[in-house]
Amino acid sequence: MKIFPAIDIKDQKCVRLIKGDFEKKTEYKTSPIDQAERYKYHGFKNLHIVDLDGALTGETVNLEIVQSIVNKFDLKVEIGGGIRSLENIKKYINVGVEKVILGSGAIKNKNFLKEACEKFKNKIALGLDEKDGNLSVSGWRKNLNIKTIDYLKDIKDFGVSRIIYTDINRDGMKVGPNFQETAKISEISNCPVVISGGVSSINDIKKAKKLNNKKIEGIIVGKAIYDEDINLNELSEEIDA
């Protein structure tokens, strides 16, 4: 199981939000590049980045930071946050990211998702952000009357290469991931699924690995690292790939 330590970027700083609320933001002293270097030093191979400025503006605000991380540390980076055009997908792919995560733009416009998957084969990941069973968009500020399962069934043959499933009610809360719902998503999906939201301790990582679900590819760890609830030395011992 792959471990994706997370970097959320806002105003060129590492931050974490609670349930995606920009009013409940914690800023950390370390810079995104320094944090990526820490992860590389501890042996991590994969990295999950969210451009929160991009999520708000729909532009590739922190493209240069992402490019620096890819170039300096040779990490397999997945990047999301307000990516709503083929042009912006191409910008990220050109700087060497492994996967581009589409969210609101893909949920609102399935044709955009389909076109992106066709144009950038094996490069498109899909962020399914769920609250109480329904999908949320626009930085989680708008909850749609669309069941996550129904949407997934509609797009399962588009060619998405990875799904990142987040239970918004757990994100940043450190109450443990929603393993049960993630497993349901993996049963329907035609591609690997990554667990996101709520990781609180090293035990959550161990639980994820014990699921022994070949369709669950990895797990994202964010706030628990920054708040030092999870030690990077301990977490690095769980690295498989």
C-alpha positions as a Markdown table, in Angstrom:
| # | Residue | x | y | z |
|---|---|---|---|---|
| 1 | Met | 0.0 | 0.0 | 0.0 |
| 2 | Lys | 1.3 | 3.4 | -1.0 |
| 3 | Ile | 1.6 | 6.1 | 1.6 |
| 4 | Phe | 0.9 | 9.6 | 0.3 |
| 5 | Pro | 2.1 | 12.3 | 2.8 |
| 6 | Ala | 0.2 | 15.5 | 2.0 |
| 7 | Ile | 1.1 | 19.1 | 1.4 |
| 8 | Asp | -1.7 | 21.7 | 1.1 |
| 9 | Ile | -0.4 | 25.0 | -0.2 |
| 10 | Lys | -2.0 | 28.4 | 0.5 |
| 11 | Asp | -0.1 | 31.7 | 0.1 |
| 12 | Gln | 3.1 | 29.7 | -0.5 |
| 13 | Lys | 2.8 | 28.1 | 3.0 |
| 14 | Cys | 1.9 | 24.6 | 4.2 |
| 15 | Val | -1.6 | 24.7 | 5.8 |
| 16 | Arg | -4.3 | 22.3 | 6.9 |
| 17 | Leu | -8.0 | 22.9 | 6.9 |
| 18 | Ile | -10.7 | 21.3 | 9.0 |
| 19 | Lys | -13.4 | 19.8 | 6.7 |
| 20 | Gly | -12.2 | 22.1 | 3.9 |
| 21 | Asp | -13.2 | 25.2 | 5.8 |
| 22 | Phe | -10.8 | 28.1 | 4.9 |
| 23 | Glu | -11.9 | 29.9 | 8.1 |
| 24 | Lys | -10.5 | 26.9 | 10.1 |
| 25 | Lys | -7.0 | 27.1 | 8.7 |
| 26 | Thr | -3.7 | 26.2 | 10.5 |
| 27 | Glu | -0.5 | 27.5 | 9.0 |
| 28 | Tyr | 2.8 | 25.7 | 9.6 |
| 29 | Lys | 6.3 | 27.2 | 9.6 |
| 30 | Thr | 7.8 | 24.8 | 7.2 |
| 31 | Ser | 7.6 | 25.7 | 3.5 |
| 32 | Pro | 6.1 | 23.3 | 0.9 |
| 33 | Ile | 9.6 | 22.6 | -0.6 |
| 34 | Asp | 11.1 | 22.0 | 2.8 |
| 35 | Gln | 8.3 | 19.7 | 3.7 |
| 36 | Ala | 8.7 | 17.8 | 0.5 |
| 37 | Glu | 12.4 | 17.4 | 1.3 |
| 38 | Arg | 11.5 | 16.0 | 4.7 |
| 39 | Tyr | 9.3 | 13.4 | 3.1 |
| 40 | Lys | 12.1 | 12.5 | 0.6 |
| 41 | Tyr | 14.6 | 12.2 | 3.4 |
| 42 | His | 12.4 | 9.7 | 5.2 |
| 43 | Gly | 12.1 | 7.5 | 2.1 |
| 44 | Phe | 8.6 | 8.4 | 0.8 |
| 45 | Lys | 8.2 | 7.9 | -2.9 |
| 46 | Asn | 4.7 | 9.4 | -3.4 |
| 47 | Leu | 3.3 | 12.8 | -2.6 |
| 48 | His | -0.2 | 14.3 | -2.5 |
| 49 | Ile | -0.4 | 18.1 | -3.1 |
| 50 | Val | -3.4 | 20.3 | -3.1 |
| 51 | Asp | -3.1 | 23.9 | -4.4 |
| 52 | Leu | -5.7 | 25.6 | -2.2 |
| 53 | Asp | -5.1 | 28.9 | -4.0 |
| 54 | Gly | -6.0 | 27.1 | -7.2 |
| 55 | Ala | -9.1 | 25.6 | -5.6 |
| 56 | Leu | -10.3 | 29.2 | -5.0 |
| 57 | Thr | -9.3 | 30.7 | -8.3 |
| 58 | Gly | -9.3 | 27.9 | -10.9 |
| 59 | Glu | -5.7 | 28.8 | -11.9 |
| 60 | Thr | -2.4 | 27.0 | -11.4 |
| 61 | Val | -1.2 | 29.4 | -8.8 |
| 62 | Asn | 1.5 | 27.3 | -7.3 |
| 63 | Leu | 2.8 | 25.7 | -10.4 |
| 64 | Glu | 6.4 | 26.8 | -9.8 |
| 65 | Ile | 6.4 | 25.3 | -6.3 |
| 66 | Val | 5.1 | 22.0 | -7.7 |
| 67 | Gln | 7.7 | 22.1 | -10.4 |
| 68 | Ser | 10.5 | 22.7 | -7.9 |
| 69 | Ile | 9.4 | 19.8 | -5.8 |
| 70 | Val | 9.2 | 17.4 | -8.8 |
| 71 | Asn | 12.6 | 18.5 | -10.1 |
| 72 | Lys | 14.5 | 18.5 | -6.8 |
| 73 | Phe | 13.2 | 15.3 | -5.1 |
| 74 | Asp | 12.1 | 12.9 | -7.9 |
| 75 | Leu | 8.8 | 12.1 | -6.1 |
| 76 | Lys | 5.7 | 10.7 | -7.7 |
| 77 | Val | 3.4 | 13.7 | -7.3 |
| 78 | Glu | -0.4 | 13.8 | -7.6 |
| 79 | Ile | -1.7 | 17.4 | -7.7 |
| 80 | Gly | -5.2 | 18.7 | -7.3 |
| 81 | Gly | -7.0 | 22.0 | -6.6 |
| 82 | Gly | -9.1 | 24.0 | -9.0 |
| 83 | Ile | -8.0 | 22.2 | -12.2 |
| 84 | Arg | -10.8 | 22.9 | -14.6 |
| 85 | Ser | -9.3 | 23.0 | -18.1 |
| 86 | Leu | -7.2 | 20.8 | -20.4 |
| 87 | Glu | -4.7 | 23.6 | -20.6 |
| 88 | Asn | -4.0 | 23.5 | -16.9 |
| 89 | Ile | -3.8 | 19.7 | -16.9 |
| 90 | Lys | -1.2 | 20.0 | -19.6 |
| 91 | Lys | 0.8 | 22.6 | -17.5 |
| 92 | Tyr | 1.1 | 20.1 | -14.6 |
| 93 | Ile | 1.9 | 17.1 | -16.8 |
| 94 | Asn | 4.6 | 19.2 | -18.5 |
| 95 | Val | 6.4 | 19.8 | -15.2 |
| 96 | Gly | 6.5 | 16.1 | -14.5 |
| 97 | Val | 3.6 | 15.3 | -12.1 |
| 98 | Glu | 2.4 | 11.7 | -12.1 |
| 99 | Lys | -1.3 | 12.3 | -11.7 |
| 100 | Val | -3.5 | 15.3 | -12.1 |
| 101 | Ile | -6.6 | 15.2 | -9.8 |
| 102 | Leu | -9.8 | 16.5 | -11.1 |
| 103 | Gly | -12.6 | 17.4 | -8.7 |
| 104 | Ser | -15.4 | 20.0 | -9.1 |
| 105 | Gly | -14.8 | 20.5 | -12.8 |
| 106 | Ala | -15.2 | 16.8 | -13.5 |
| 107 | Ile | -18.2 | 16.4 | -11.2 |
| 108 | Lys | -20.0 | 19.3 | -12.9 |
| 109 | Asn | -19.0 | 18.3 | -16.4 |
| 110 | Lys | -18.6 | 14.6 | -17.2 |
| 111 | Asn | -17.6 | 15.4 | -20.8 |
| 112 | Phe | -14.6 | 17.4 | -19.4 |
| 113 | Leu | -13.6 | 14.3 | -17.4 |
| 114 | Lys | -14.0 | 12.0 | -20.4 |
| 115 | Glu | -12.0 | 14.3 | -22.7 |
| 116 | Ala | -9.2 | 14.7 | -20.2 |
| 117 | Cys | -9.0 | 10.9 | -19.7 |
| 118 | Glu | -8.8 | 10.4 | -23.5 |
| 119 | Lys | -6.2 | 13.1 | -24.1 |
| 120 | Phe | -4.0 | 12.3 | -21.0 |
| 121 | Lys | -4.1 | 8.6 | -20.7 |
| 122 | Asn | -3.2 | 7.2 | -17.3 |
| 123 | Lys | -2.6 | 10.7 | -16.0 |
| 124 | Ile | -6.1 | 11.6 | -14.7 |
| 125 | Ala | -7.1 | 10.9 | -11.1 |
| 126 | Leu | -10.6 | 11.7 | -9.8 |
| 127 | Gly | -11.3 | 13.3 | -6.4 |
| 128 | Leu | -14.6 | 12.1 | -5.0 |
| 129 | Asp | -15.3 | 14.3 | -2.0 |
| 130 | Glu | -18.4 | 13.0 | -0.1 |
| 131 | Lys | -20.5 | 14.4 | 2.7 |
| 132 | Asp | -23.3 | 12.3 | 4.0 |
| 133 | Gly | -23.4 | 10.1 | 0.9 |
| 134 | Asn | -23.5 | 13.0 | -1.6 |
| 135 | Leu | -20.8 | 14.7 | -3.6 |
| 136 | Ser | -19.5 | 18.1 | -2.7 |
| 137 | Val | -17.8 | 20.6 | -5.0 |
| 138 | Ser | -16.4 | 24.1 | -5.1 |
| 139 | Gly | -13.9 | 23.6 | -2.2 |
| 140 | Trp | -16.5 | 21.5 | -0.4 |
| 141 | Arg | -18.7 | 24.6 | 0.0 |
| 142 | Lys | -21.5 | 23.2 | -2.1 |
| 143 | Asn | -23.1 | 19.8 | -1.5 |
| 144 | Leu | -24.8 | 18.3 | -4.5 |
| 145 | Asn | -27.8 | 16.1 | -4.6 |
| 146 | Ile | -25.8 | 13.4 | -6.4 |
| 147 | Lys | -24.9 | 10.1 | -4.8 |
| 148 | Thr | -21.3 | 9.3 | -5.0 |
| 149 | Ile | -22.0 | 5.7 | -6.0 |
| 150 | Asp | -24.4 | 6.8 | -8.8 |
| 151 | Tyr | -21.8 | 9.2 | -10.2 |
| 152 | Leu | -19.1 | 6.6 | -10.1 |
| 153 | Lys | -21.2 | 4.1 | -12.0 |
| 154 | Asp | -21.8 | 6.7 | -14.8 |
| 155 | Ile | -18.1 | 7.4 | -15.3 |
| 156 | Lys | -16.4 | 4.1 | -14.4 |
| 157 | Asp | -15.5 | 3.4 | -18.1 |
| 158 | Phe | -14.0 | 6.8 | -18.9 |
| 159 | Gly | -10.5 | 5.8 | -18.2 |
| 160 | Val | -9.8 | 7.4 | -14.8 |
| 161 | Ser | -6.5 | 6.0 | -13.5 |
| 162 | Arg | -7.0 | 6.6 | -9.8 |
| 163 | Ile | -9.8 | 7.6 | -7.4 |
| 164 | Ile | -9.2 | 9.6 | -4.2 |
| 165 | Tyr | -12.1 | 9.1 | -1.9 |
| 166 | Thr | -12.5 | 11.6 | 0.9 |
| 167 | Asp | -15.1 | 11.6 | 3.6 |
| 168 | Ile | -15.4 | 15.3 | 4.3 |
| 169 | Asn | -16.9 | 14.8 | 7.8 |
| 170 | Arg | -13.6 | 13.2 | 8.8 |
| 171 | Asp | -11.1 | 15.3 | 6.9 |
| 172 | Gly | -8.8 | 17.2 | 9.3 |
| 173 | Met | -10.6 | 15.7 | 12.3 |
| 174 | Lys | -8.2 | 12.9 | 13.0 |
| 175 | Val | -11.1 | 10.5 | 13.8 |
| 176 | Gly | -10.0 | 7.7 | 11.5 |
| 177 | Pro | -10.8 | 7.1 | 7.8 |
| 178 | Asn | -14.1 | 5.8 | 6.5 |
| 179 | Phe | -12.8 | 2.4 | 5.6 |
| 180 | Gln | -16.2 | 0.9 | 5.0 |
| 181 | Glu | -17.3 | 3.5 | 2.4 |
| 182 | Thr | -13.9 | 3.4 | 0.7 |
| 183 | Ala | -14.3 | -0.4 | 0.3 |
| 184 | Lys | -17.7 | 0.1 | -1.3 |
| 185 | Ile | -16.2 | 2.6 | -3.8 |
| 186 | Ser | -13.4 | 0.2 | -4.6 |
| 187 | Glu | -16.0 | -2.5 | -5.4 |
| 188 | Ile | -17.5 | -0.3 | -8.1 |
| 189 | Ser | -14.4 | 1.4 | -9.4 |
| 190 | Asn | -12.5 | 0.1 | -12.4 |
| 191 | Cys | -9.3 | 1.7 | -11.1 |
| 192 | Pro | -7.3 | 1.8 | -7.8 |
| 193 | Val | -8.7 | 3.8 | -4.9 |
| 194 | Val | -6.8 | 5.9 | -2.4 |
| 195 | Ile | -8.1 | 6.5 | 1.1 |
| 196 | Ser | -8.3 | 10.1 | 2.3 |
| 197 | Gly | -9.6 | 12.0 | 5.3 |
| 198 | Gly | -9.4 | 11.4 | 9.0 |
| 199 | Val | -6.1 | 9.6 | 9.6 |
| 200 | Ser | -5.3 | 10.0 | 13.2 |
| 201 | Ser | -2.5 | 7.6 | 14.2 |
| 202 | Ile | -0.1 | 5.0 | 12.9 |
| 203 | Asn | -2.8 | 2.4 | 13.8 |
| 204 | Asp | -5.0 | 3.8 | 10.9 |
| 205 | Ile | -2.2 | 3.0 | 8.5 |
| 206 | Lys | -1.9 | -0.5 | 9.9 |
| 207 | Lys | -5.7 | -1.0 | 9.6 |
| 208 | Ala | -5.6 | 0.1 | 6.0 |
| 209 | Lys | -2.9 | -2.4 | 5.2 |
| 210 | Lys | -4.9 | -5.2 | 7.0 |
| 211 | Leu | -7.9 | -4.6 | 4.7 |
| 212 | Asn | -5.9 | -6.6 | 2.2 |
| 213 | Asn | -8.0 | -5.0 | -0.6 |
| 214 | Lys | -6.0 | -5.1 | -3.8 |
| 215 | Lys | -8.1 | -2.3 | -5.3 |
| 216 | Ile | -7.2 | 0.1 | -2.5 |
| 217 | Glu | -3.9 | 1.5 | -3.7 |
| 218 | Gly | -2.9 | 3.8 | -0.8 |
| 219 | Ile | -3.7 | 6.2 | 1.9 |
| 220 | Ile | -3.1 | 10.0 | 2.3 |
| 221 | Val | -1.7 | 11.3 | 5.6 |
| 222 | Gly | -1.8 | 15.0 | 6.3 |
| 223 | Lys | -2.8 | 16.8 | 9.5 |
| 224 | Ala | -1.6 | 13.9 | 11.8 |
| 225 | Ile | 1.9 | 14.5 | 10.4 |
| 226 | Tyr | 1.9 | 18.2 | 10.9 |
| 227 | Asp | 0.5 | 17.9 | 14.5 |
| 228 | Glu | 3.1 | 15.2 | 15.2 |
| 229 | Asp | 0.5 | 12.6 | 16.0 |
| 230 | Ile | 2.3 | 10.4 | 13.6 |
| 231 | Asn | 6.1 | 10.3 | 13.6 |
| 232 | Leu | 7.7 | 10.2 | 10.1 |
| 233 | Asn | 10.2 | 7.6 | 11.2 |
| 234 | Glu | 7.4 | 5.3 | 12.3 |
| 235 | Leu | 5.3 | 6.1 | 9.2 |
| 236 | Ser | 8.3 | 5.4 | 6.9 |
| 237 | Glu | 8.5 | 1.9 | 8.3 |
| 238 | Glu | 5.1 | 1.2 | 6.7 |
| 239 | Ile | 6.2 | 2.1 | 3.2 |
| 240 | Asp | 5.6 | -0.6 | 0.6 |
| 241 | Ala | 5.9 | 1.2 | -2.7 |
